[in-house]
Each structure stands twice: as C-alpha cells, then as structure tokens.
Amino acid sequence: MGGPPSESLSEGDNVLLYYDERRKWLVRILPEKEFHTHKGILRFRDLIGKSYGESALSTLGERFFILKPTTYDYVMNMQRITQIMYPKDIGLILLRLGVGPGKIVIEAGTGSGAMTVALANAVGPDGHIFTYEIRLKFIRFARKNLKQAGVLDCVTIKHSDATLGFDELGVDAVVLDLAEPWKVVPFAYKSLKGGRPLACFSPTMNQVEKTVLALREGNFADLETVECLVREMRVALGKTRPSTIMVGHTGYVTFARRVTQQGSEARAARPASENLGRRV
C-alpha cells in the first residue's frame, strides 16, 4: 500500500525551510529568487516539482527540509509593526470563543494581524472576520500578512475607531485588543448574539480592572481572567530540562458572555477584583 498523495510545489507556494530547531524560514517560491544563508544558497527554481516533506541541498551541500507552513508559522514569521498576540494566548482564545467554520467574528485592534490570521483560518471559507483598526500603517502591514497566509478573502479590514461602535449585528464572538477596551464593551454587547462570548487581551492589570467593571455593569456573565504561560523543554537523553529562555508575561485574557438584563440581575454581586490574575 502506498503512502499519502504527494503535493508538488508550484510557483507562488509558501514553504517553511527547516535547517534545525532554531533556524527555519517561511519563504515564497518564485523561480527567479534565491535564498541566501551562511549554509549556502538554495535556488527556488530547484524546489518546484518537489513535495512537502522532501529536502533540498544548498550550494554548500547542506540539507534543508521543505515543510508545509501552519497557522503557527504564519503568525510567528509575519512582518510585525506592533507587538503581536502569541500562539499561547491565541489558541486559548479560539477554544474559549468556540471559533470555527462558518462563524462571524468581530475583532477590534487589528495590529499586525496575528490574531486576525488565526481567526480567519478557523472560520474559513464560509465564515468571516470583521476587524477594526484606526491606524492606516497597521492596516497595510496586516493586509500583507493576511494575503501571505491565504486568508484575506475571509477578512474585512475596517479603517475605523472601535470606540465609536461596530456596524455588524448578530455575530458569534468578539475579540478586543485595545488600549481602552472598556469603552468598547457596550458596542460588543450590541453586536453579539445572546449567550455568545467575548475575549479581551490586556497587558496590564489596571486595564483588566476597568474592563471587568465594564463587563459586570454591561450585562455580561461567566467572567474569568487568566494568564497563560508556556515553557519549552530542552530534550536530550539523560539531560532533559526546562529551557532557560521563555516568553513570559504577554498579557491577561478576560472572557465573558452576553446575557439579558434579567439574567444579569440574577447574578450575585462580586467585587471587581475577583478573577483578575489566575494562571493556566
């Protein structure tokens, strides 16, 4: 019995060139281009016709593996003009918001487009992301990153101030990555379907406190704020240990769900300081 069908590489395909754990590059195959490293030169025309999983030799005889890029690769290798949201936070947000095929999601604060790429990949091809960004320079960067990841058709980028409101109603989820997200909470409430979730990413505890207050006063329930930490392991026979370098604090993520006025009145009052720093 043969293996899975091969995927022959064509002009314009994206590949992840892998040399070792620390050296890998996301590139687009264009026949007239070459990839230069201190390990030699790879001519892209020599990659056309090969399949993902195969390898290619540089002019110095060094072997590079040709891997299929994932959403993680697009996020971590994108051009960035802002601090991006990291996969450890993105993955948790996608799961907690139930983002999947066909869903309609609003994002406020496009930035370089890391969260946008992940959202669009999850909802496509039948869902859609409406992302709001006030800075044109950021929009230009995000559009290039979305195009590279192949998800631009699933995204509408709006050059608009989210603190003035959203155009969309009846959406499945909202993601806020803004300096003052509490100002947007009423608009998120208006746009969300009943019982649907919201996620807010904030770097500081002061932002979290103000956001949680706004959510409690704005008819949201099931509030929880977490900090997600991931630490890599350095694995070698007989000397496996945690890595001495890690991405530490990136931000706090607050989750909540839209409820009716009647539902919010039924909640027991709790101090706004609760659930502000739990780690997962």
C-alpha positions as CSV (number, residue, x, y, z in Angstrom):
1,M,0.0,0.0,0.0
2,G,1.4,3.4,-1.0
3,G,1.7,6.5,1.2
4,P,-0.4,9.6,1.1
5,P,-0.6,11.5,-2.3
6,S,2.3,14.0,-2.8
7,E,1.8,17.7,-3.1
8,S,4.0,19.0,-5.8
9,L,5.3,22.5,-5.2
10,S,4.4,25.2,-7.7
11,E,5.4,28.8,-8.3
12,G,4.0,31.1,-5.6
13,D,3.6,28.4,-2.9
14,N,4.7,29.1,0.6
15,V,7.1,26.7,2.3
16,L,8.9,26.5,5.7
17,L,12.6,25.8,5.1
18,Y,13.9,23.9,8.1
19,Y,17.6,23.6,8.9
20,D,17.4,22.9,12.6
21,E,15.3,23.7,15.7
22,R,16.5,27.3,15.8
23,R,16.8,28.0,12.1
24,K,13.7,27.9,9.9
25,W,12.3,30.4,7.4
26,L,9.0,31.0,5.8
27,V,9.5,31.8,2.1
28,R,7.5,32.0,-1.1
29,I,8.7,30.1,-4.1
30,L,9.5,32.4,-7.0
31,P,11.7,30.8,-9.8
32,E,13.8,33.9,-10.2
33,K,14.6,34.2,-6.5
34,E,17.3,32.5,-4.3
35,F,17.6,32.0,-0.6
36,H,21.0,33.0,0.8
37,T,22.3,31.8,4.2
38,H,25.8,31.0,5.6
39,K,24.9,27.4,4.9
40,G,24.8,28.1,1.2
41,I,22.3,29.2,-1.4
42,L,19.0,27.5,-2.3
43,R,17.7,28.2,-5.8
44,F,13.9,28.3,-5.6
45,R,13.5,27.0,-9.2
46,D,15.0,23.7,-7.9
47,L,12.2,23.4,-5.4
48,I,9.4,23.5,-8.0
49,G,8.1,20.0,-8.5
50,K,9.3,18.7,-5.1
51,S,6.8,17.7,-2.4
52,Y,6.3,18.9,1.2
53,G,8.4,16.7,3.4
54,E,11.3,16.3,1.0
55,S,14.6,18.1,1.2
56,A,16.9,20.2,-0.9
57,L,20.7,20.7,-0.8
58,S,22.3,24.1,-0.8
59,T,25.3,25.1,-2.9
60,L,27.4,24.0,0.1
61,G,25.7,20.6,0.4
62,E,23.7,21.5,3.5
63,R,20.3,19.8,3.7
64,F,17.1,21.9,4.2
65,F,13.7,20.2,4.7
66,I,10.7,21.6,2.9
67,L,7.7,21.7,5.3
68,K,4.1,22.7,4.9
69,P,3.5,26.0,6.8
70,T,0.9,26.0,9.6
71,T,-1.1,28.9,11.0
72,Y,1.6,29.0,13.8
73,D,4.3,29.5,11.2
74,Y,2.4,32.4,9.6
75,V,1.9,34.1,12.9
76,M,5.4,33.7,14.2
77,N,7.1,34.6,10.9
78,M,4.9,37.6,9.9
79,Q,6.2,41.1,9.4
80,R,5.2,43.0,12.5
81,I,4.9,46.7,13.3
82,T,3.3,46.0,16.6
83,Q,3.7,43.5,19.5
84,I,1.7,40.5,18.2
85,M,-0.5,38.2,20.2
86,Y,1.4,35.0,20.8
87,P,0.1,31.5,20.0
88,K,-0.2,30.6,23.7
89,D,-2.9,33.3,24.0
90,I,-4.4,32.9,20.5
91,G,-5.1,29.1,21.0
92,L,-6.8,29.7,24.3
93,I,-9.0,32.5,22.8
94,L,-10.0,30.4,19.8
95,L,-11.1,27.5,22.1
96,R,-12.9,29.6,24.6
97,L,-14.8,31.6,22.0
98,G,-15.7,28.4,20.0
99,V,-14.4,29.9,16.8
100,G,-14.9,27.5,14.0
101,P,-16.1,27.1,10.4
102,G,-18.8,29.5,9.3
103,K,-18.6,31.7,12.4
104,I,-18.8,35.5,12.2
105,V,-16.4,37.4,14.4
106,I,-15.6,41.0,15.2
107,E,-12.0,41.9,16.2
108,A,-11.1,45.3,17.4
109,G,-7.4,46.2,17.2
110,T,-6.0,44.5,14.1
111,G,-2.4,45.5,14.7
112,S,-0.1,43.4,12.5
113,G,-2.8,40.8,12.0
114,A,-1.6,37.8,14.1
115,M,-4.9,37.2,15.8
116,T,-6.7,38.0,12.6
117,V,-4.8,35.3,10.7
118,A,-5.8,32.7,13.3
119,L,-9.4,33.8,13.4
120,A,-9.8,33.8,9.6
121,N,-8.1,30.4,9.3
122,A,-10.5,29.0,11.9
123,V,-13.8,30.3,10.3
124,G,-13.0,29.9,6.6
125,P,-14.0,29.6,4.0
126,D,-17.7,30.2,4.9
127,G,-17.2,32.4,8.0
128,H,-15.9,36.0,8.1
129,I,-13.9,38.3,10.3
130,F,-14.6,42.0,10.6
131,T,-11.5,43.6,12.0
132,Y,-11.3,47.3,13.1
133,E,-8.1,49.3,13.1
134,I,-7.7,53.1,13.3
135,R,-4.1,53.3,12.1
136,L,-3.6,53.0,8.3
137,K,0.1,52.0,8.7
138,F,-1.0,49.0,10.7
139,I,-3.7,48.1,8.1
140,R,-1.1,48.0,5.3
141,F,1.1,45.6,7.3
142,A,-1.9,43.4,8.3
143,R,-3.2,43.2,4.8
144,K,0.2,41.9,3.5
145,N,0.3,39.3,6.3
146,L,-3.3,38.1,5.7
147,K,-2.5,37.8,2.0
148,Q,0.6,35.7,2.7
149,A,-1.4,33.4,4.9
150,G,-4.0,33.0,2.2
151,V,-6.9,34.2,4.4
152,L,-7.6,37.7,3.1
153,D,-10.9,36.6,1.4
154,C,-12.3,35.8,4.8
155,V,-11.5,39.2,6.3
156,T,-12.9,42.7,6.0
157,I,-10.5,45.3,7.4
158,K,-12.3,48.5,8.5
159,H,-10.4,51.7,8.9
160,S,-12.5,52.8,11.9
161,D,-12.3,53.7,15.6
162,A,-13.9,50.8,17.5
163,T,-14.7,53.1,20.4
164,L,-17.3,54.7,18.1
165,G,-19.1,51.4,17.6
166,F,-19.4,48.4,15.2
167,D,-21.5,48.1,12.1
168,E,-22.3,44.3,12.4
169,L,-25.1,42.7,14.5
170,G,-25.7,39.1,15.5
171,V,-22.1,38.0,15.5
172,D,-20.8,34.8,17.1
173,A,-17.8,36.2,19.1
174,V,-15.9,39.4,19.7
175,V,-12.1,39.8,20.4
176,L,-10.8,43.1,21.8
177,D,-7.1,44.0,21.8
178,L,-7.2,47.7,22.5
179,A,-5.7,50.2,25.0
180,E,-9.1,51.1,26.4
181,P,-11.3,48.1,25.8
182,W,-13.9,49.1,28.5
183,K,-15.0,51.9,26.1
184,V,-16.0,49.2,23.5
185,V,-17.9,46.8,25.8
186,P,-21.3,48.4,25.2
187,F,-20.8,48.1,21.4
188,A,-19.7,44.5,21.8
189,Y,-22.8,43.7,23.7
190,K,-25.0,45.2,21.0
191,S,-23.3,43.2,18.3
192,L,-23.2,39.8,19.9
193,K,-25.9,37.2,19.8
194,G,-27.4,36.2,23.1
195,G,-25.1,34.0,25.3
196,R,-22.2,34.4,22.9
197,P,-18.6,35.0,24.2
198,L,-16.1,37.9,24.2
199,A,-12.4,37.9,24.8
200,C,-10.3,40.9,25.8
201,F,-6.5,40.9,25.8
202,S,-4.8,43.4,28.0
203,P,-1.1,43.8,29.0
204,T,-1.7,45.4,32.4
205,M,-3.8,44.7,35.5
206,N,-5.2,48.3,35.5
207,Q,-6.7,47.7,32.1
208,V,-8.2,44.4,33.3
209,E,-9.8,46.0,36.3
210,K,-11.6,48.7,34.3
211,T,-12.7,46.1,31.7
212,V,-14.1,43.7,34.2
213,L,-16.0,46.6,35.8
214,A,-17.5,47.5,32.4
215,L,-18.4,43.9,31.7
216,R,-20.1,43.4,35.1
217,E,-22.1,46.6,34.6
218,G,-22.8,45.8,31.0
219,N,-24.8,42.6,31.2
220,F,-22.0,40.1,30.8
221,A,-21.7,36.9,32.9
222,D,-19.3,34.0,33.3
223,L,-16.3,36.3,33.7
224,E,-12.8,34.9,34.1
225,T,-9.4,36.4,33.6
226,V,-6.3,34.2,33.1
227,E,-2.7,34.5,32.3
228,C,-1.3,31.7,30.1
229,L,2.4,30.7,30.4
230,V,4.2,28.2,28.2
231,R,7.7,26.9,28.8
232,E,9.7,24.9,26.3
233,M,11.6,21.8,27.3
234,R,15.1,21.1,26.1
235,V,15.1,17.4,25.5
236,A,18.3,15.3,25.3
237,L,18.9,11.8,26.5
238,G,19.9,12.0,30.2
239,K,19.8,15.8,30.5
240,T,16.3,16.9,29.7
241,R,15.4,20.2,31.4
242,P,13.2,23.3,31.1
243,S,14.5,25.9,28.7
244,T,16.3,28.8,30.4
245,I,14.6,31.2,27.9
246,M,10.9,31.6,27.6
247,V,8.2,34.0,26.6
248,G,6.9,35.1,30.0
249,H,4.1,37.6,30.5
250,T,2.4,38.8,27.4
251,G,-1.0,39.8,28.8
252,Y,-4.1,38.9,30.6
253,V,-7.1,37.5,28.8
254,T,-10.6,38.2,30.1
255,F,-13.5,36.1,28.9
256,A,-17.2,36.9,29.3
257,R,-20.6,36.0,27.8
258,R,-23.5,38.2,26.8
259,V,-26.7,37.8,28.9
260,T,-30.0,39.5,29.1
261,Q,-30.8,42.2,31.6
262,Q,-32.9,39.7,33.6
263,G,-30.0,37.3,33.6
264,S,-27.6,39.9,34.8
265,E,-29.8,40.9,37.7
266,A,-29.8,37.2,38.9
267,R,-26.1,37.2,39.4
268,A,-24.7,37.6,42.9
269,A,-22.7,40.8,43.2
270,R,-19.0,40.2,43.5
271,P,-16.1,42.7,43.9
272,A,-14.4,43.7,40.6
273,S,-11.1,42.5,42.0
274,E,-12.1,38.8,41.6
275,N,-10.7,36.6,38.8
276,L,-8.0,39.2,37.7
277,G,-4.9,37.1,37.7
278,R,-5.5,33.3,37.5
279,R,-2.8,31.4,35.6
280,V,-3.3,28.4,33.4
